[in-house]
């Protein structure tokens, strides 16, 4: 294909394993330098000198009007555009496309060995042959992307007939790309472009380029793994006390866990809106506070950062009163036992949140008052019955024997402590 004003070439189609001939020709020579480059823009020949260390390239002809080079033992990887350059003012450039075909797709179908008449035989049979794509290549715009960034991914399927259909997958999810078809010497090269916005969950996930073609059986695909950088994710874990309740006099130990890509190399602890307690000990991701007191109350923040960004997590510390121990009761009365139980409940209720403590305190105080009033009423009833019983007995002894008397005088005489008794007492003393 000749794109220069004075320089032209021809596309080449060759069977795998055979010889391809590349010719750079100049119409009107002015003794300018001719150079041949491969698809990677590496110089194959500069005049008659070969800088590229590939002995398969051999110089067939060199003059001021032509540079002709042969490539032996052609492989699929040799496909692509080869550039002819002419160092004029301005410089001129033209390219030729080498298409490599498998023997099974052409030579065996044609039933003939490769020779100089191949092009004629191929032209009479090419409409009957499906040629699978070669050199399926996937290219990612960036080897490493940052979360939230949109990157470009391209996949190219070269030299197929008919044109190849390209499908995209990210993991198991199919995505939609945009394809372009280019025809070279009755062969088709398809390039599909995929614009992909990446997230931290995409790190390590494969992006797959898969082709569909009549000459392809099974899955023909290639893939690249995404590498996504993301800012840290921070989590605070309480390692002590185990029960999670912080009281005065206890110790507190917090561990900061930070995960990111790249991995954060340092985490820091700060106390929000206040200075860190003097008795706090910082050791890497760990924060240790011994002998807690209520002045330690506040919000403690763990911060971590990498080249992507910074993140933090907060822990709110509230120090509760120490537990209260109630001595065992010295009496076994119902009132004492009930009161002791209620006091124990009051003490334990301090372990709750501040709102719950107020509600529980009011309920418990009401309960205590009710129990005390009830106990006092019971005590008064018991004492009243006790005194009533003893008073009745006294009057009963005084009137004993008076029930059988006919009249009041006789009753007085028969009653204990009456006249007879007085006489008996007198006789006793005599």
VENMOBEL-V358190 format. One record per residue. RES is the residue in three letters. SS is DSSP state (@ for helix, = for strand, . for the rest). PHI is phi as a letter, one per 30 degrees, with the letter a starting at -180 (none if undefined). BURIAL is b if it has 9 or more other C-alpha atoms within 8 Angstrom, else e. Layout:
RES,SS,PHI,BURIAL  RES,SS,PHI,BURIAL
This chain:
UNK,.,none,b  UNK,.,c,b  UNK,.,c,b  UNK,.,d,b  UNK,.,d,e  UNK,.,b,e  UNK,=,b,b  UNK,=,b,b  UNK,.,b,b  UNK,.,b,b  UNK,.,d,b  UNK,=,b,b  UNK,=,c,b  UNK,=,b,b  UNK,=,d,b  UNK,.,e,b  UNK,.,j,e  UNK,.,c,b  UNK,.,c,b  UNK,=,c,b  UNK,=,c,b  UNK,=,c,b  UNK,=,b,b  UNK,=,c,b  UNK,=,c,b  UNK,=,c,b  UNK,.,d,e  UNK,.,c,e  UNK,.,d,e  UNK,.,b,e  UNK,.,i,e  UNK,.,d,b  UNK,.,d,b  UNK,=,c,b  UNK,=,b,b  UNK,=,c,b  UNK,=,b,b  UNK,.,d,b  UNK,.,e,b  UNK,.,d,e  UNK,.,i,e  UNK,.,c,e  UNK,=,d,b  UNK,=,d,b  UNK,=,b,b  UNK,=,b,b  UNK,.,h,b  UNK,.,c,e  UNK,=,c,e  UNK,.,c,b  UNK,.,d,e  UNK,.,d,e  UNK,.,d,e  UNK,.,b,e  UNK,.,d,e  UNK,.,d,e  UNK,=,d,b  UNK,=,b,e  UNK,=,d,b  UNK,=,c,e  UNK,=,a,e  UNK,=,b,b  UNK,.,a,e  UNK,.,d,b  UNK,.,c,b  UNK,=,a,b  UNK,=,b,b  UNK,=,c,b  UNK,=,b,b  UNK,=,c,b  UNK,=,b,b  UNK,.,c,b  UNK,.,h,b  UNK,.,d,b  UNK,.,b,b  UNK,@,d,b  UNK,@,d,e  UNK,@,d,e  UNK,.,d,b  UNK,=,k,e  UNK,=,c,b  UNK,=,c,b  UNK,=,c,b  UNK,=,c,b  UNK,=,b,b  UNK,=,b,b  UNK,.,d,b  UNK,.,c,e  UNK,.,b,e  UNK,.,d,e  UNK,.,d,e  UNK,=,c,b  UNK,=,b,b  UNK,=,b,b  UNK,=,b,b  UNK,=,b,b  UNK,=,c,b  UNK,=,c,b  UNK,=,c,b  UNK,=,c,b  UNK,=,c,b  UNK,.,d,b  UNK,.,d,b  UNK,.,d,e  UNK,.,d,b  UNK,.,b,b  UNK,@,e,b  UNK,@,d,b  UNK,@,d,e  UNK,@,d,b  UNK,.,i,e  UNK,.,b,e  UNK,.,d,e  UNK,.,d,e  UNK,.,a,e  UNK,.,d,e  UNK,.,c,e  UNK,@,d,e  UNK,@,d,e  UNK,@,d,e  UNK,@,d,b  UNK,@,d,b  UNK,@,d,e  UNK,@,d,e  UNK,@,b,b  UNK,@,d,e  UNK,@,d,e  UNK,@,c,e  UNK,.,c,b  UNK,.,c,b  UNK,=,c,b  UNK,.,d,b  UNK,.,d,b  UNK,=,b,b  UNK,=,h,b  UNK,=,d,b  UNK,=,b,e  UNK,=,b,b  UNK,=,b,e  UNK,=,c,b  UNK,.,e,e  UNK,.,b,e  UNK,.,d,e  UNK,.,b,e  UNK,=,c,b  UNK,=,c,b  UNK,.,e,b  UNK,.,i,e  UNK,.,d,b  UNK,=,c,e  UNK,=,c,b  UNK,=,c,b  UNK,=,b,b  UNK,=,b,b  UNK,=,b,b  UNK,=,b,b  UNK,=,c,b  UNK,=,c,b  UNK,=,h,b  UNK,=,b,b  UNK,=,b,b  UNK,.,d,b  UNK,.,d,b  UNK,.,d,b  UNK,=,c,e  UNK,=,c,b  UNK,=,c,b  UNK,=,c,b  UNK,=,b,b  UNK,=,c,b  UNK,.,i,e  UNK,.,c,e  UNK,=,c,e  UNK,=,d,e  UNK,=,c,e  UNK,.,c,e  UNK,.,c,b  UNK,=,c,e  UNK,=,c,b  UNK,=,b,e  UNK,=,c,b  UNK,=,b,e  UNK,=,c,e  UNK,=,b,b  UNK,.,h,e  UNK,.,i,e  UNK,=,c,b  UNK,=,b,b  UNK,=,c,b  UNK,=,c,b  UNK,=,b,b  UNK,=,c,b  UNK,=,c,b  UNK,=,b,b  UNK,=,c,b  UNK,=,b,e  UNK,=,c,e  UNK,.,c,b  UNK,.,b,b  UNK,@,d,b  UNK,@,d,e  UNK,@,d,b  UNK,.,d,b  UNK,.,i,e  UNK,.,d,b  UNK,=,d,b  UNK,=,c,b  UNK,=,c,b  UNK,=,c,b  UNK,=,b,b  UNK,=,c,b  UNK,=,b,b  UNK,.,a,b  UNK,.,e,e  UNK,.,d,e  UNK,.,c,b  UNK,.,c,e  UNK,.,i,e  UNK,.,c,e  UNK,=,c,b  UNK,=,a,b  UNK,=,b,b  UNK,=,b,b  UNK,=,b,b  UNK,=,c,b  UNK,.,d,b  UNK,.,b,b  UNK,=,c,b  UNK,=,c,b  UNK,=,b,b  UNK,=,d,b  UNK,=,d,b  UNK,=,c,b  UNK,=,c,b  UNK,=,b,e  UNK,=,c,b  UNK,=,c,e  UNK,=,d,b  UNK,=,c,b  UNK,=,a,b  UNK,.,d,b  UNK,.,d,e  UNK,.,d,e  UNK,.,i,e  UNK,.,c,e  UNK,.,c,b  UNK,=,c,b  UNK,.,e,b  UNK,.,j,b  UNK,.,d,b  UNK,.,c,b  UNK,=,b,b  UNK,=,b,b  UNK,=,c,b  UNK,=,b,b  UNK,=,c,b  UNK,=,c,b  UNK,=,b,b  UNK,=,b,b  UNK,=,a,b  UNK,=,b,b  UNK,.,d,e  UNK,.,d,b  UNK,.,e,b  UNK,.,c,e  UNK,.,b,e  UNK,=,b,b  UNK,=,b,b  UNK,=,c,b  UNK,=,b,b  UNK,=,c,b  UNK,.,d,b  UNK,.,i,e  UNK,.,a,e  UNK,.,d,e  UNK,.,d,e  UNK,.,e,e  UNK,.,d,e  UNK,.,d,e  UNK,=,d,b  UNK,=,c,e  UNK,=,c,b  UNK,=,b,e  UNK,.,i,e  UNK,.,d,b  UNK,=,c,b  UNK,=,b,b  UNK,=,b,b  UNK,=,b,b  UNK,.,c,b  UNK,.,h,e  UNK,.,d,b  UNK,.,b,b  UNK,@,d,b  UNK,@,d,e  UNK,@,d,b  UNK,.,e,b  UNK,=,l,b  UNK,=,c,b  UNK,=,c,b  UNK,=,c,b  UNK,=,c,b  UNK,=,c,b  UNK,=,b,b  UNK,=,b,b  UNK,.,b,b  UNK,.,d,e  UNK,.,d,b  UNK,.,l,b  UNK,=,b,b  UNK,=,b,b  UNK,=,b,b  UNK,=,b,b  UNK,=,c,b  UNK,=,b,e  UNK,=,c,e  UNK,=,c,b  UNK,.,b,b  UNK,.,c,b  UNK,=,c,b  UNK,.,d,e  UNK,.,d,e  UNK,.,d,e  UNK,.,c,e  UNK,.,c,e  UNK,.,c,e  UNK,.,d,e  UNK,.,d,e  UNK,.,d,e  UNK,.,c,e  UNK,.,c,e  UNK,.,c,e  UNK,.,d,e  UNK,@,d,e  UNK,@,d,b  UNK,@,d,b  UNK,@,d,b  UNK,@,d,b  UNK,@,d,b  UNK,@,d,b  UNK,@,d,e  UNK,@,d,b  UNK,@,d,b  UNK,@,d,b  UNK,@,d,e  UNK,@,d,b  UNK,@,d,b  UNK,@,d,e  UNK,@,d,b  UNK,@,d,b  UNK,@,d,e  UNK,.,d,e  UNK,.,d,e  UNK,@,d,e  UNK,@,d,e  UNK,@,d,e  UNK,@,d,b  UNK,@,d,e  UNK,@,d,e  UNK,@,d,b  UNK,@,d,b  UNK,@,d,e  UNK,@,d,e  UNK,@,d,b  UNK,@,d,e  UNK,@,d,e  UNK,@,d,e  UNK,@,d,b  UNK,@,d,e  UNK,@,d,e  UNK,@,d,b  UNK,@,d,b  UNK,@,d,e  UNK,@,d,e  UNK,@,d,b  UNK,@,d,e  UNK,@,d,e  UNK,@,e,e  UNK,@,d,e  UNK,@,d,e  UNK,@,d,e  UNK,@,d,e  UNK,@,d,e  UNK,@,d,e  UNK,@,d,e  UNK,@,d,e  UNK,@,d,e  UNK,@,d,e  UNK,@,d,e  UNK,@,d,e  UNK,@,d,e  UNK,@,d,e  UNK,@,d,e  UNK,@,d,e  UNK,@,d,e  UNK,@,d,e  UNK,@,d,e  UNK,@,d,b  UNK,.,c,b  UNK,.,d,b  UNK,.,j,b  UNK,.,d,b  UNK,.,d,e  UNK,.,c,e  UNK,.,d,b  UNK,.,d,e  UNK,.,b,e  UNK,@,d,e  UNK,@,d,e  UNK,@,d,b  UNK,@,d,b  UNK,@,d,b  UNK,@,d,b  UNK,@,d,b  UNK,.,d,b  UNK,.,d,b  UNK,.,i,e  UNK,.,d,b  UNK,@,d,e  UNK,@,d,b  UNK,@,d,b  UNK,@,d,b  UNK,@,d,e  UNK,@,d,e  UNK,@,d,e  UNK,@,d,e  UNK,@,d,e  UNK,@,d,e  UNK,@,d,e  UNK,.,d,e
